[in-house]
């Protein structure tokens, strides 16, 4: 078999239907959504398109399952057992999930099993957390009478809206804590990447998850907005663009619904003078090319002392020009295509903006001449970028790295904070005390030293336009609960 050829797309049992109230139902208006391969530009699947009527049915099913069904009345241990069974049902389909991710957005086939495996981990992680999370705690009442309890109860019906860049991992990271908390869920995947949500729904059916606990609607923007506006939805958990997040926040605020928003990023990497520039360049080049730069937290701004700016540029240029771009199923390839045509157009527009604003295009910036099919773009490096430039302020969501000069450590922190975003950041230094000082100075939700690194047991989310609330760990579980105080005699 040709190792560079794509495989047949995963086989879905009911791609032409929606999963609502434990049943596979036809979309009311019979619409379809085409799923396009990022590297071949071919249609690889066609799924049902939900409209407002279908969305309302899903909300009614989730509402009924929460208000009168058994799910929120089970113990956390009983719900955890369902999570373990869901994990077991998904385990044999991990290769399909990995292959779907590569087909849909062009992620490397050599990397996709690890990313999908990390998403699968959420179900076992939260199942294990059921016995440790404090769903109920006793407190001595201040008046000394009887006893007082603080309990955490499920927030209710949740609309889980996942983006296209990591559709399985992000959806799983919402589903697992929501289900453990006792919520019922409507999954709304991105229309570009629905395959993973179908596989999850099939697994839920396989294990006998109670009807209405998990529902699936695949929609475009109008019906998705209808879902957010539905008063039967108690919480919206959304990962995606700032514009969509602002809309969700305003709608939920208007009806006092709960919401968690994980939005964009323009994360800064500060390279201090004690750190080896060659090592920094290797990490930064591999990070910006990861999933073709389509990672919300990716380190897309590099801040370095003026006297080391050109030396770092040279090291980065060497690393980025060595990145092999091509078919994501080829094991020798280091970066695949962007996910879709409109995303490539967006990246190309920002490259043109950077040049027009006076930044120096050091390498890349074009479509690879030898890849006429697929949404490919070269890894792109800009130098001499000033903090006010749009390529330093706006999320590009592509393999475009901007290097900004600074005067000293304090100036580096000021530049890092001169952004509407605050999702992630890093500092490159061998001095742990300086790393801690810089980390405390940069206003961002996660910060690391000398690496692009995450820990799923820690809360993840952002400051400023990067979002509201946190996902992951016990904080992610707490976000699907409401606090209740009980005073007993």
PAVEXPA-562673 format. One record per residue (C-alpha): residue in three letters; x, y, z. Coordinates in steps of 0.05 Angstrom, whole numbers, plus 5000, padded with zeros to 4 digits. Layout:
REM residues N
- Ala;X;Y;Z .
...
***
This chain:
REM residues 489
- Unk;5000;5000;5000 .
- Unk;5025;5070;4984 .
- Unk;5041;5103;5051 .
- Unk;5024;5172;5024 .
- Unk;4954;5152;5002 .
- Unk;4894;5168;5045 .
- Unk;4851;5112;5071 .
- Unk;4777;5104;5061 .
- Unk;4740;5152;5107 .
- Unk;4710;5122;5171 .
- Unk;4645;5084;5160 .
- Unk;4588;5117;5196 .
- Unk;4525;5077;5209 .
- Unk;4476;5135;5199 .
- Unk;4511;5195;5166 .
- Unk;4445;5217;5136 .
- Unk;4411;5223;5204 .
- Unk;4415;5261;5269 .
- Unk;4420;5229;5338 .
- Unk;4363;5255;5381 .
- Unk;4331;5223;5442 .
- Unk;4368;5158;5432 .
- Unk;4345;5150;5360 .
- Unk;4373;5164;5291 .
- Unk;4324;5212;5258 .
- Unk;4319;5244;5190 .
- Unk;4333;5319;5187 .
- Unk;4266;5353;5180 .
- Unk;4284;5389;5116 .
- Unk;4329;5335;5088 .
- Unk;4391;5378;5080 .
- Unk;4462;5352;5074 .
- Unk;4531;5378;5092 .
- Unk;4591;5358;5049 .
- Unk;4656;5343;5086 .
- Unk;4717;5362;5045 .
- Unk;4787;5333;5051 .
- Unk;4839;5387;5064 .
- Unk;4893;5353;5023 .
- Unk;4853;5324;4965 .
- Unk;4796;5375;4962 .
- Unk;4749;5316;4951 .
- Unk;4683;5302;4987 .
- Unk;4697;5247;5038 .
- Unk;4630;5246;5073 .
- Unk;4560;5274;5070 .
- Unk;4521;5283;5134 .
- Unk;4452;5307;5154 .
- Unk;4442;5382;5163 .
- Unk;4399;5401;5222 .
- Unk;4355;5463;5220 .
- Unk;4318;5500;5274 .
- Unk;4263;5447;5281 .
- Unk;4315;5392;5292 .
- Unk;4352;5434;5343 .
- Unk;4288;5445;5382 .
- Unk;4275;5370;5383 .
- Unk;4345;5358;5410 .
- Unk;4335;5410;5465 .
- Unk;4268;5380;5484 .
- Unk;4299;5311;5488 .
- Unk;4357;5335;5531 .
- Unk;4309;5376;5574 .
- Unk;4264;5316;5586 .
- Unk;4323;5271;5602 .
- Unk;4348;5321;5653 .
- Unk;4282;5342;5684 .
- Unk;4250;5274;5691 .
- Unk;4300;5221;5669 .
- Unk;4347;5180;5711 .
- Unk;4413;5212;5690 .
- Unk;4422;5270;5740 .
- Unk;4393;5225;5795 .
- Unk;4446;5172;5788 .
- Unk;4506;5175;5835 .
- Unk;4571;5203;5808 .
- Unk;4599;5132;5812 .
- Unk;4543;5106;5768 .
- Unk;4554;5160;5717 .
- Unk;4628;5147;5719 .
- Unk;4615;5075;5700 .
- Unk;4579;5099;5637 .
- Unk;4640;5142;5621 .
- Unk;4684;5080;5627 .
- Unk;4637;5042;5581 .
- Unk;4638;5099;5531 .
- Unk;4713;5099;5533 .
- Unk;4715;5024;5521 .
- Unk;4667;5031;5462 .
- Unk;4709;5086;5431 .
- Unk;4776;5050;5441 .
- Unk;4772;5005;5379 .
- Unk;4752;5064;5337 .
- Unk;4811;5108;5354 .
- Unk;4846;5092;5288 .
- Unk;4783;5116;5252 .
- Unk;4781;5179;5293 .
- Unk;4854;5193;5279 .
- Unk;4844;5182;5205 .
- Unk;4783;5226;5203 .
- Unk;4822;5283;5235 .
- Unk;4877;5277;5182 .
- Unk;4827;5274;5125 .
- Unk;4784;5332;5148 .
- Unk;4836;5384;5167 .
- Unk;4902;5358;5141 .
- Unk;4934;5342;5209 .
- Unk;4994;5295;5205 .
- Unk;4976;5222;5206 .
- Unk;5039;5210;5246 .
- Unk;5013;5257;5301 .
- Unk;4938;5245;5299 .
- Unk;4938;5180;5341 .
- Unk;4970;5217;5399 .
- Unk;4922;5276;5395 .
- Unk;4861;5231;5389 .
- Unk;4888;5189;5446 .
- Unk;4892;5250;5489 .
- Unk;4819;5265;5474 .
- Unk;4800;5194;5491 .
- Unk;4836;5201;5558 .
- Unk;4783;5252;5581 .
- Unk;4731;5197;5592 .
- Unk;4775;5155;5637 .
- Unk;4804;5216;5672 .
- Unk;4736;5243;5693 .
- Unk;4710;5174;5710 .
- Unk;4768;5168;5759 .
- Unk;4755;5238;5785 .
- Unk;4685;5219;5807 .
- Unk;4710;5190;5872 .
- Unk;4754;5250;5888 .
- Unk;4711;5310;5869 .
- Unk;4675;5344;5926 .
- Unk;4602;5339;5904 .
- Unk;4580;5349;5976 .
- Unk;4616;5382;6034 .
- Unk;4596;5395;6107 .
- Unk;4606;5462;6139 .
- Unk;4595;5482;6211 .
- Unk;4536;5531;6213 .
- Unk;4555;5599;6242 .
- Unk;4495;5598;6289 .
- Unk;4514;5530;6316 .
- Unk;4447;5499;6299 .
- Unk;4442;5433;6262 .
- Unk;4488;5424;6202 .
- Unk;4503;5459;6137 .
- Unk;4520;5428;6070 .
- Unk;4548;5457;6005 .
- Unk;4531;5413;5947 .
- Unk;4546;5416;5873 .
- Unk;4489;5397;5826 .
- Unk;4488;5392;5751 .
- Unk;4479;5458;5715 .
- Unk;4427;5426;5668 .
- Unk;4423;5420;5593 .
- Unk;4489;5436;5559 .
- Unk;4502;5457;5487 .
- Unk;4572;5432;5472 .
- Unk;4599;5469;5411 .
- Unk;4667;5446;5386 .
- Unk;4712;5476;5331 .
- Unk;4742;5444;5270 .
- Unk;4815;5445;5290 .
- Unk;4812;5390;5344 .
- Unk;4741;5363;5338 .
- Unk;4747;5299;5379 .
- Unk;4793;5323;5435 .
- Unk;4755;5387;5448 .
- Unk;4686;5354;5445 .
- Unk;4709;5298;5491 .
- Unk;4737;5351;5539 .
- Unk;4667;5380;5544 .
- Unk;4626;5316;5544 .
- Unk;4664;5278;5598 .
- Unk;4658;5329;5654 .
- Unk;4587;5350;5634 .
- Unk;4563;5278;5635 .
- Unk;4597;5263;5701 .
- Unk;4566;5324;5732 .
- Unk;4497;5298;5712 .
- Unk;4483;5344;5654 .
- Unk;4449;5324;5589 .
- Unk;4484;5347;5526 .
- Unk;4471;5369;5455 .
- Unk;4534;5361;5413 .
- Unk;4543;5413;5358 .
- Unk;4607;5398;5319 .
- Unk;4635;5445;5267 .
- Unk;4603;5431;5199 .
- Unk;4672;5420;5170 .
- Unk;4689;5364;5219 .
- Unk;4627;5325;5240 .
- Unk;4654;5254;5234 .
- Unk;4681;5249;5305 .
- Unk;4615;5270;5337 .
- Unk;4579;5216;5296 .
- Unk;4627;5163;5323 .
- Unk;4615;5188;5394 .
- Unk;4539;5184;5384 .
- Unk;4546;5113;5356 .
- Unk;4586;5093;5418 .
- Unk;4533;5125;5464 .
- Unk;4480;5084;5429 .
- Unk;4522;5021;5434 .
- Unk;4530;5026;5510 .
- Unk;4457;5042;5523 .
- Unk;4466;5113;5548 .
- Unk;4396;5134;5571 .
- Unk;4355;5168;5516 .
- Unk;4364;5243;5511 .
- Unk;4427;5246;5552 .
- Unk;4470;5255;5490 .
- Unk;4444;5285;5426 .
- Unk;4477;5305;5360 .
- Unk;4458;5360;5312 .
- Unk;4503;5379;5254 .
- Unk;4487;5450;5231 .
- Unk;4512;5513;5200 .
- Unk;4513;5580;5235 .
- Unk;4438;5599;5234 .
- Unk;4414;5535;5268 .
- Unk;4473;5537;5316 .
- Unk;4452;5607;5337 .
- Unk;4381;5581;5347 .
- Unk;4410;5528;5394 .
- Unk;4446;5581;5435 .
- Unk;4383;5623;5439 .
- Unk;4338;5565;5461 .
- Unk;4314;5578;5532 .
- Unk;4317;5503;5546 .
- Unk;4393;5506;5544 .
- Unk;4422;5521;5613 .
- Unk;4495;5527;5592 .
- Unk;4535;5536;5528 .
- Unk;4605;5508;5527 .
- Unk;4638;5538;5465 .
- Unk;4707;5535;5434 .
- Unk;4718;5578;5373 .
- Unk;4725;5648;5346 .
- Unk;4721;5712;5385 .
- Unk;4664;5738;5342 .
- Unk;4621;5676;5355 .
- Unk;4640;5677;5429 .
- Unk;4618;5750;5435 .
- Unk;4551;5731;5405 .
- Unk;4543;5672;5452 .
- Unk;4563;5714;5513 .
- Unk;4512;5768;5496 .
- Unk;4456;5718;5484 .
- Unk;4470;5679;5547 .
- Unk;4478;5743;5587 .
- Unk;4410;5766;5563 .
- Unk;4375;5705;5591 .
- Unk;4425;5693;5649 .
- Unk;4447;5626;5621 .
- Unk;4515;5599;5640 .
- Unk;4572;5595;5590 .
- Unk;4644;5577;5582 .
- Unk;4683;5608;5524 .
- Unk;4751;5586;5500 .
- Unk;4767;5634;5444 .
- Unk;4828;5659;5406 .
- Unk;4900;5671;5423 .
- Unk;4961;5710;5401 .
- Unk;5010;5677;5447 .
- Unk;5078;5706;5460 .
- Unk;5144;5670;5470 .
- Unk;5196;5712;5506 .
- Unk;5268;5691;5492 .
- Unk;5314;5718;5546 .
- Unk;5387;5732;5535 .
- Unk;5414;5671;5572 .
- Unk;5378;5620;5528 .
- Unk;5409;5584;5468 .
- Unk;5378;5613;5404 .
- Unk;5386;5549;5365 .
- Unk;5346;5510;5416 .
- Unk;5293;5564;5418 .
- Unk;5287;5564;5342 .
- Unk;5276;5489;5340 .
- Unk;5219;5493;5390 .
- Unk;5187;5554;5359 .
- Unk;5190;5527;5288 .
- Unk;5160;5461;5307 .
- Unk;5106;5496;5348 .
- Unk;5083;5544;5293 .
- Unk;5080;5487;5242 .
- Unk;5041;5442;5289 .
- Unk;4973;5428;5255 .
- Unk;4994;5482;5205 .
- Unk;4990;5535;5259 .
- Unk;4916;5521;5271 .
- Unk;4922;5517;5346 .
- Unk;4889;5571;5388 .
- Unk;4947;5573;5438 .
- Unk;5004;5568;5388 .
- Unk;5065;5613;5401 .
- Unk;5057;5661;5342 .
- Unk;5095;5720;5371 .
- Unk;5168;5716;5390 .
- Unk;5198;5772;5432 .
- Unk;5274;5777;5436 .
- Unk;5326;5829;5453 .
- Unk;5343;5877;5396 .
- Unk;5416;5856;5395 .
- Unk;5396;5783;5385 .
- Unk;5338;5795;5338 .
- Unk;5374;5782;5272 .
- Unk;5411;5722;5300 .
- Unk;5346;5690;5322 .
- Unk;5315;5706;5254 .
- Unk;5371;5669;5220 .
- Unk;5363;5608;5265 .
- Unk;5288;5608;5254 .
- Unk;5295;5616;5179 .
- Unk;5340;5554;5177 .
- Unk;5291;5513;5217 .
- Unk;5228;5536;5180 .
- Unk;5257;5527;5111 .
- Unk;5275;5456;5130 .
- Unk;5202;5438;5146 .
- Unk;5176;5389;5094 .
- Unk;5105;5408;5072 .
- Unk;5061;5357;5037 .
- Unk;5011;5300;5040 .
- Unk;4994;5290;5114 .
- Unk;4992;5215;5104 .
- Unk;5066;5215;5084 .
- Unk;5106;5197;5148 .
- Unk;5164;5240;5125 .
- Unk;5122;5303;5120 .
- Unk;5126;5354;5178 .
- Unk;5068;5400;5160 .
- Unk;5004;5386;5122 .
- Unk;4954;5434;5091 .
- Unk;4908;5486;5123 .
- Unk;4839;5459;5137 .
- Unk;4800;5494;5082 .
- Unk;4803;5543;5025 .
- Unk;4775;5602;5064 .
- Unk;4828;5591;5118 .
- Unk;4884;5593;5067 .
- Unk;4855;5657;5038 .
- Unk;4854;5687;5108 .
- Unk;4927;5669;5120 .
- Unk;4948;5697;5052 .
- Unk;4912;5761;5068 .
- Unk;4950;5769;5133 .
- Unk;5016;5755;5098 .
- Unk;5001;5812;5049 .
- Unk;4980;5857;5108 .
- Unk;5046;5843;5143 .
- Unk;5086;5863;5082 .
- Unk;5044;5925;5071 .
- Unk;5055;5947;5143 .
- Unk;5130;5944;5136 .
- Unk;5148;5878;5168 .
- Unk;5205;5840;5135 .
- Unk;5184;5775;5102 .
- Unk;5243;5729;5117 .
- Unk;5218;5664;5088 .
- Unk;5155;5630;5062 .
- Unk;5092;5669;5046 .
- Unk;5070;5630;4985 .
- Unk;5034;5567;4964 .
- Unk;5084;5510;4951 .
- Unk;5093;5505;4876 .
- Unk;5095;5428;4877 .
- Unk;5028;5421;4913 .
- Unk;4974;5445;4866 .
- Unk;4919;5407;4901 .
- Unk;4902;5417;4975 .
- Unk;4901;5479;5018 .
- Unk;4976;5486;5027 .
- Unk;5017;5546;5049 .
- Unk;5091;5552;5066 .
- Unk;5114;5563;5137 .
- Unk;5122;5639;5140 .
- Unk;5170;5681;5181 .
- Unk;5167;5757;5192 .
- Unk;5222;5798;5225 .
- Unk;5224;5869;5250 .
- Unk;5151;5866;5271 .
- Unk;5126;5923;5314 .
- Unk;5074;5913;5368 .
- Unk;5021;5957;5334 .
- Unk;5021;5917;5269 .
- Unk;4960;5874;5254 .
- Unk;5002;5811;5247 .
- Unk;5025;5823;5319 .
- Unk;4955;5838;5345 .
- Unk;4906;5793;5308 .
- Unk;4899;5718;5308 .
- Unk;4920;5690;5240 .
- Unk;4909;5616;5254 .
- Unk;4962;5593;5206 .
- Unk;5038;5579;5204 .
- Unk;5059;5652;5208 .
- Unk;5111;5671;5260 .
- Unk;5126;5743;5278 .
- Unk;5190;5764;5313 .
- Unk;5188;5829;5354 .
- Unk;5249;5864;5383 .
- Unk;5249;5888;5456 .
- Unk;5295;5930;5499 .
- Unk;5297;5887;5562 .
- Unk;5257;5838;5604 .
- Unk;5208;5890;5628 .
- Unk;5196;5913;5557 .
- Unk;5186;5842;5535 .
- Unk;5131;5833;5586 .
- Unk;5099;5898;5564 .
- Unk;5099;5875;5491 .
- Unk;5071;5807;5510 .
- Unk;5014;5841;5548 .
- Unk;5001;5891;5492 .
- Unk;4949;5844;5461 .
- Unk;4874;5836;5465 .
- Unk;4887;5762;5479 .
- Unk;4914;5723;5538 .
- Unk;4909;5648;5527 .
- Unk;4980;5621;5530 .
- Unk;5052;5643;5535 .
- Unk;5123;5618;5545 .
- Unk;5190;5642;5567 .
- Unk;5257;5613;5544 .
- Unk;5308;5617;5599 .
- Unk;5349;5569;5642 .
- Unk;5336;5612;5703 .
- Unk;5276;5584;5740 .
- Unk;5267;5647;5783 .
- Unk;5266;5692;5722 .
- Unk;5217;5644;5688 .
- Unk;5171;5650;5748 .
- Unk;5177;5726;5749 .
- Unk;5160;5731;5675 .
- Unk;5103;5682;5682 .
- Unk;5071;5723;5737 .
- Unk;5080;5786;5696 .
- Unk;5046;5762;5632 .
- Unk;4970;5763;5634 .
- Unk;4953;5696;5605 .
- Unk;4916;5634;5627 .
- Unk;4973;5584;5617 .
- Unk;5048;5596;5616 .
- Unk;5107;5549;5607 .
- Unk;5182;5549;5608 .
- Unk;5224;5528;5548 .
- Unk;5168;5488;5515 .
- Unk;5099;5487;5486 .
- Unk;5069;5446;5542 .
- Unk;5002;5429;5573 .
- Unk;4975;5389;5633 .
- Unk;4903;5364;5626 .
- Unk;4895;5362;5702 .
- Unk;4905;5438;5705 .
- Unk;4853;5490;5685 .
- Unk;4858;5516;5613 .
- Unk;4828;5581;5589 .
- Unk;4845;5654;5578 .
- Unk;4846;5726;5600 .
- Unk;4815;5783;5560 .
- Unk;4787;5763;5491 .
- Unk;4813;5693;5500 .
- Unk;4752;5673;5537 .
- Unk;4712;5663;5601 .
- Unk;4718;5604;5649 .
- Unk;4764;5544;5649 .
- Unk;4765;5473;5622 .
- Unk;4805;5414;5646 .
- Unk;4817;5383;5714 .
- Unk;4771;5394;5773 .
- Unk;4759;5466;5750 .
- Unk;4730;5440;5685 .
- Unk;4683;5394;5723 .
- Unk;4662;5449;5771 .
- Unk;4641;5491;5711 .
- Unk;4584;5442;5696 .
- Unk;4556;5448;5766 .
- Unk;4516;5498;5808 .
- Unk;4529;5509;5882 .
- Unk;4473;5498;5931 .
- Unk;4474;5513;6006 .
- Unk;4431;5469;6051 .
- Unk;4416;5485;6124 .
- Unk;4389;5427;6165 .
- Unk;4368;5420;6238 .
***
